[in-house]
Amino acid sequence: MNIGLLYTSLRQEGAGLAVDFEGRDQEDNVIAVEEALRSLEHDTNRIYVNLDMFEKLRKLKDEIDIVFNLCDDGFFNISSFEPHVPAMLDILKIPYTGSGYKTLAICLNKARTKEILSFHKIPTPRFQVFNSLRVQLDKKLRFPLIVKPVSEDASIGIKKESIVNSEEELMRRVFLTLDVYKQPALVEEFIDGREANVGVIGGRNPVALPISEILFDKLSDDLPNICTYSAKWLEESDYYKNTPPQCPAEIDEKLADKLRKIALKAYTLMGCEDYGRIDFRIDKDGNPYVLEVNPNPDISADAGLARMAQAAGMSYADLIDSILRSAMEKNGIKSKINIKVEGV
């Protein structure tokens, strides 16, 4: 097959909030996926996401069988523009991997996602949205609270100071979110406990991958047990060094089964396709709460989804092949591949 690789760069001029891209290199992602696809005997064609993309795709439309959408940080690396990329592909009637623009747009808004989850009886921490400093704190919410931008991903805007214990601290953090990130602040009750991730792959019959857990036991007492931006991306930070992932997680089977069932329900409910990741907090009594539903999560070779796939006995190429197969099935593309991944 001839596969188009849609990608962008965190180093491009005017790209998003550059201060929050420190430590990341998106081009590692496209290199890894390209190598995996070529190992599966596909041809690839890199297409850089910019204002010339539409015309280039239009010209290449008849030459490309499918597009592998790696633009998970948004057009120009602006998170709110992430749904625009698959929307453009829909207009051109070019098939692609991953979720469509509706799912990306809804899941990007963490508050809207939580409203949908709550309506369908999927547990999520109680929350409130602050779109100005005039909003009064809901008396039902109990400290400690966590404050984050309502529409960002990759833990952008999440730092140790995001945990607040008083209204004064809360309003200071809300002001910073409104001022720096130019969007409302999501305020939710902080679930003090474990943090787990469940990867899901597939479309019509999605499969949950082995559960991964972020371990906090090595963190110093002055750092809250949360997955900050630095924990994901800044290799020299205390958070990065002392919050290792463990996959498969050491979770009893009853809780693990509950996490998998909730993850699959949330994945399907939000309209995720081909691959996704559901993030959980688990309280002291073993009750799980969905924090986020992540369609099109990072699929770098060293990212969480690849780690979960490896725990399931899949190579990185197997993971990429599985995502591709799912996208081909939903688009009615006849397979030209003979590889079969057992159990997936």
C-alpha positions in Angstrom: 0.0 0.0 0.0 1.0 3.6 -0.4 0.4 5.4 2.9 0.5 9.1 3.5 2.1 10.2 6.8 0.5 13.4 8.1 2.8 15.0 10.7 3.9 18.3 12.1 6.9 19.6 14.1 7.1 21.2 17.5 9.9 23.4 16.2 8.0 25.2 13.5 7.7 28.9 13.8 4.6 30.2 15.6 3.7 26.7 16.7 1.3 26.7 19.7 2.6 27.3 23.2 6.2 26.7 22.7 7.0 27.1 26.4 5.0 23.8 26.9 6.7 21.8 24.2 10.1 21.6 25.9 11.6 18.2 25.9 9.4 16.8 23.1 10.3 15.9 19.5 7.4 15.0 17.3 9.6 13.9 14.4 10.8 10.9 16.4 7.1 9.8 16.1 6.9 9.9 12.3 10.3 8.3 11.9 9.3 5.3 14.1 5.9 4.8 12.4 7.5 5.2 8.9 10.1 2.5 9.8 7.3 0.2 11.1 5.2 0.6 7.9 8.2 0.0 5.7 9.0 -3.1 7.6 5.5 -4.2 6.7 6.4 -3.6 3.0 4.3 -0.5 2.6 5.4 2.6 0.7 5.2 5.9 2.6 4.8 9.5 1.7 5.4 12.2 4.3 3.0 15.1 4.2 3.8 18.1 6.4 0.8 19.7 8.1 0.7 23.3 7.1 -1.4 25.7 4.9 -0.2 23.9 1.7 -1.4 20.5 2.9 -4.9 20.6 1.4 -3.6 21.3 -2.1 -0.9 18.6 -1.8 -3.4 16.0 -0.6 -5.8 16.9 -3.4 -3.0 16.2 -5.9 -1.9 13.0 -4.2 -5.4 11.7 -3.6 -5.4 9.1 -6.3 -1.9 7.8 -5.4 -2.5 7.3 -1.6 -4.5 4.3 -0.3 -4.8 5.7 3.2 -3.4 8.4 5.5 -1.8 7.6 8.8 -2.7 10.7 10.9 0.1 11.5 13.2 -1.0 15.1 13.9 -2.0 14.5 17.5 -0.9 17.9 18.7 -3.1 19.8 16.3 -2.7 22.0 13.2 0.2 24.4 14.0 0.5 22.4 17.3 -2.6 24.2 18.6 -4.6 21.6 20.4 -8.0 23.1 19.5 -7.0 22.7 15.8 -6.5 18.9 16.1 -10.0 18.0 14.8 -9.4 20.2 11.7 -7.0 17.7 10.2 -9.4 14.7 9.9 -12.2 17.2 8.9 -10.0 18.2 5.9 -9.5 14.5 5.0 -13.2 13.9 5.2 -13.8 16.8 2.8 -11.3 15.3 0.4 -12.7 11.8 0.9 -9.4 10.4 1.9 -9.5 7.5 4.4 -7.3 7.8 7.5 -6.3 6.2 10.8 -7.7 7.2 14.1 -10.8 9.0 15.3 -12.8 11.5 13.3 -13.2 15.2 13.9 -16.3 14.9 16.0 -14.7 12.6 18.5 -11.5 14.6 18.7 -13.4 17.8 19.2 -15.6 16.4 22.0 -12.8 14.6 23.8 -10.5 17.6 23.6 -13.0 19.4 25.9 -12.4 17.6 29.2 -15.5 19.1 30.8 -17.8 18.1 28.0 -16.4 14.6 28.1 -17.0 14.4 31.8 -20.6 15.5 31.3 -21.2 12.7 28.8 -19.5 10.1 31.1 -21.5 11.2 34.1 -24.8 11.0 32.1 -23.9 7.4 31.2 -23.1 6.5 34.8 -19.3 6.2 34.2 -17.5 7.5 37.3 -15.5 10.6 37.0 -14.3 13.1 39.6 -16.8 15.9 40.5 -15.8 19.1 38.7 -16.6 22.7 37.8 -15.5 25.0 34.9 -14.2 28.5 35.6 -14.4 30.7 32.5 -13.7 33.8 34.6 -12.6 34.9 38.0 -16.2 35.8 38.8 -17.3 32.2 39.1 -18.1 31.1 42.6 -16.8 27.7 43.8 -19.4 25.0 44.0 -19.9 24.2 47.7 -20.2 20.5 46.8 -16.6 20.3 45.7 -14.1 19.3 48.4 -10.4 20.3 48.7 -7.9 19.3 47.6 -8.7 20.2 44.0 -6.7 20.1 40.8 -6.8 22.9 38.2 -5.9 22.3 34.5 -6.7 23.9 31.1 -10.0 22.5 29.9 -8.8 21.8 26.4 -5.2 20.7 26.3 -3.5 17.3 26.1 0.0 15.8 26.8 -0.4 17.1 30.4 0.2 20.7 29.2 -0.5 23.1 32.1 -0.3 20.4 34.8 2.3 21.2 37.4 2.8 20.5 41.1 1.1 23.8 41.8 -2.0 22.6 40.0 -3.1 20.9 43.3 -4.8 23.5 45.5 -6.0 23.4 49.1 -7.8 26.7 49.6 -9.9 29.1 47.6 -7.0 31.6 47.5 -4.8 29.0 45.9 -7.6 28.0 43.6 -8.3 31.5 42.2 -4.6 32.1 41.7 -4.3 28.9 39.6 -7.5 29.7 37.7 -6.2 33.2 36.9 -2.9 31.7 35.6 -4.8 29.2 33.4 -7.1 31.9 32.0 -4.1 34.2 31.4 -1.5 31.9 30.0 -3.6 29.2 28.2 -6.4 31.5 27.0 -9.1 29.1 27.9 -11.3 28.1 30.8 -10.0 26.2 33.8 -11.3 22.8 34.7 -11.4 22.3 38.4 -12.0 18.8 39.8 -11.7 17.0 43.0 -8.3 15.4 43.3 -8.5 11.7 43.8 -5.6 10.9 46.0 -4.5 7.4 45.0 -3.2 5.3 42.1 -3.1 6.4 38.5 -3.7 3.8 35.7 -4.0 3.9 31.9 -5.9 1.4 29.7 -5.0 1.3 26.0 -7.6 0.2 23.6 -7.2 -0.8 19.9 -9.8 -1.7 17.3 -13.0 -0.4 15.9 -16.1 -2.6 15.8 -14.7 -5.1 18.4 -12.2 -3.1 20.4 -9.7 -4.9 22.7 -8.2 -3.6 25.9 -4.5 -3.9 26.3 -2.7 -4.8 29.5 -3.1 -2.0 32.1 -0.2 0.3 32.9 0.2 2.2 36.2 2.3 5.3 37.0 4.2 4.6 40.3 4.5 7.5 42.7 6.2 5.7 45.7 9.6 7.2 44.8 8.4 10.8 44.7 9.5 13.1 47.6 6.8 14.0 50.1 6.7 17.6 48.9 5.6 16.6 45.4 1.9 15.7 44.8 1.2 12.3 43.2 0.2 13.5 39.8 1.3 13.0 36.2 2.7 16.5 35.4 4.0 17.8 32.1 7.6 17.3 33.4 6.8 13.7 34.4 6.0 12.9 30.7 8.6 15.0 28.9 11.5 16.5 31.0 14.0 13.7 31.5 16.1 15.6 34.1 13.1 16.5 36.3 12.4 14.8 39.6 8.9 13.9 38.3 10.3 12.1 35.2 12.9 10.2 37.2 10.6 9.1 40.0 7.3 8.3 38.3 8.1 5.2 36.3 5.4 3.3 34.5 4.7 -0.3 35.3 3.1 -2.5 32.7 1.4 -4.8 33.3 0.3 -3.1 36.5 0.1 -5.1 39.7 -3.6 -4.8 40.1 -5.9 -7.5 41.4 -8.0 -9.1 38.7 -11.4 -7.9 40.0 -10.3 -4.3 39.8 -8.4 -4.9 36.5 -11.6 -6.4 35.0 -13.6 -3.3 36.1 -11.0 -0.9 34.6 -11.1 -2.8 31.3 -14.9 -2.8 31.1 -15.1 0.9 31.9 -12.4 1.7 29.4 -14.1 -0.2 26.6 -17.5 1.5 27.4 -15.9 4.9 27.5 -14.0 4.3 24.3 -17.1 3.2 22.4 -19.3 5.8 24.0 -17.1 8.7 22.9 -16.8 7.3 19.3 -13.1 6.4 19.4 -11.7 4.5 16.5 -8.6 2.4 15.8 -6.7 3.2 19.0 -7.1 5.2 22.2 -6.2 5.5 25.9 -8.4 5.9 28.9 -6.8 7.5 32.0 -8.0 6.6 35.5 -7.4 7.6 39.1 -8.2 4.9 41.8 -9.1 6.1 45.3 -8.0 4.5 48.6 -11.0 2.2 48.6 -10.3 0.9 45.1 -12.9 2.9 43.3 -11.8 3.9 39.7 -12.6 7.3 38.2 -12.1 8.2 34.5 -10.0 11.4 34.2 -9.8 11.6 30.4 -10.6 9.7 27.2 -7.8 10.1 24.7 -8.5 9.3 21.1 -5.3 9.3 18.9 -2.9 9.2 21.8 0.9 9.3 21.4 2.1 6.2 19.5 5.8 6.8 19.7 7.8 3.7 20.2 8.5 4.6 23.8 5.0 5.9 24.7 2.4 4.3 26.9 0.4 2.6 24.1 3.4 0.9 22.6 4.4 -0.3 26.1 1.0 -1.8 26.7 1.1 -3.5 23.3 4.5 -4.9 24.1 3.1 -6.4 27.3 0.4 -8.0 25.2 3.2 -9.7 23.1 3.0 -7.3 20.2 6.0 -5.7 18.6 5.9 -2.0 17.6 5.3 -3.0 14.0 2.4 -5.2 15.2 0.8 -2.2 16.9 1.1 0.0 13.8 -0.2 -2.9 11.7 -3.2 -3.4 14.0 -4.1 0.4 13.9 -3.8 0.3 10.1 -6.0 -2.8 9.8 -8.7 -1.3 11.9 -8.7 1.9 9.8 -8.8 -0.2 6.6 -11.8 -2.2 8.0 -13.8 0.9 8.9 -13.1 2.4 5.4 -13.9 -0.8 3.5 -10.3 -1.1 2.2 -9.4 -4.6 1.1 -6.3 -5.8 2.9 -3.1 -6.2 0.9 -1.3 -7.6 4.0 -0.9 -11.2 5.1 0.4 -10.6 8.6 -1.9 -11.6 11.4 -1.4 -10.6 15.0 -2.6 -13.3 17.3 -5.4 -12.2 19.8 -5.8 -8.8 18.2 
